[in-house]
Amino acid sequence: MRARLSGPPADRRIYAKASALLQEFDRGRKVFSRTRQHGYLHINVTAWWRLLSKDAGKSWHLVTHVTFEKEVKK
């Protein structure tokens, strides 16, 4: 199963790193963590960018750390 990636405009290097991390996820490597409140999956791409999945890894959204914090606290 190949995960889908979407998100806001960002540097192509950020998307390249996010894609590489998703390939690792697709290969079965545990590169993700779970949020405590909702159990969402997330992957830290850089200190400022996160990948967030609310549907157990079927689709991923590239978000800033500020947006990530807002989504997790909903």
PLY file of the C-alpha trace (Angstrom):
ply
format ascii 1.0
element vertex 74
property float x
property float y
property float z
element edge 73
property int vertex1
property int vertex2
end_header
0.00 0.00 0.00
1.42 3.36 -1.00
0.71 6.31 1.29
-0.47 9.61 -0.22
1.21 12.91 0.68
-0.32 16.39 0.57
0.44 19.71 2.16
1.17 23.41 1.84
3.85 24.98 -0.34
7.24 24.10 1.11
10.79 23.76 -0.09
11.31 20.77 -2.35
13.96 19.42 0.04
11.29 19.18 2.75
9.03 17.21 0.40
11.97 15.02 -0.65
12.76 14.14 2.96
9.06 13.57 3.71
8.79 11.25 0.69
11.86 9.31 1.81
10.38 8.86 5.29
7.08 7.69 3.78
8.95 5.13 1.67
10.48 3.79 4.88
6.99 3.67 6.41
5.67 1.79 3.35
8.51 -0.73 3.71
7.39 -1.48 7.25
10.01 0.44 9.18
8.73 2.18 12.32
9.53 5.83 11.65
6.32 7.15 13.22
4.99 7.91 16.68
1.43 8.11 17.98
-0.21 11.09 19.62
-1.54 10.41 23.09
-4.99 11.96 22.88
-6.24 10.71 19.50
-3.74 8.06 18.46
-2.86 9.89 15.22
0.36 8.85 13.52
3.06 11.47 13.04
6.55 11.59 11.63
9.03 14.36 12.43
10.49 15.54 9.13
12.51 18.45 10.55
12.27 20.57 13.67
9.59 22.70 11.96
7.73 20.21 9.77
5.68 17.09 10.61
3.77 14.48 8.67
0.37 13.82 10.23
-2.00 10.95 9.47
-5.47 10.76 10.98
-6.40 7.56 9.13
-3.75 5.07 10.27
-1.24 5.93 7.54
-3.41 5.82 4.40
-2.92 9.53 3.73
-0.39 11.94 5.16
-0.43 15.72 5.43
2.72 17.80 5.67
2.13 20.45 8.35
4.19 22.95 10.30
4.82 22.26 13.96
2.34 25.03 14.89
-0.45 23.46 12.81
0.46 20.04 14.18
0.04 21.25 17.76
-3.35 22.79 16.91
-4.58 19.60 15.22
-3.45 17.36 18.06
-5.12 19.53 20.71
-8.54 19.55 18.95
0 1
1 2
2 3
3 4
4 5
5 6
6 7
7 8
8 9
9 10
10 11
11 12
12 13
13 14
14 15
15 16
16 17
17 18
18 19
19 20
20 21
21 22
22 23
23 24
24 25
25 26
26 27
27 28
28 29
29 30
30 31
31 32
32 33
33 34
34 35
35 36
36 37
37 38
38 39
39 40
40 41
41 42
42 43
43 44
44 45
45 46
46 47
47 48
48 49
49 50
50 51
51 52
52 53
53 54
54 55
55 56
56 57
57 58
58 59
59 60
60 61
61 62
62 63
63 64
64 65
65 66
66 67
67 68
68 69
69 70
70 71
71 72
72 73
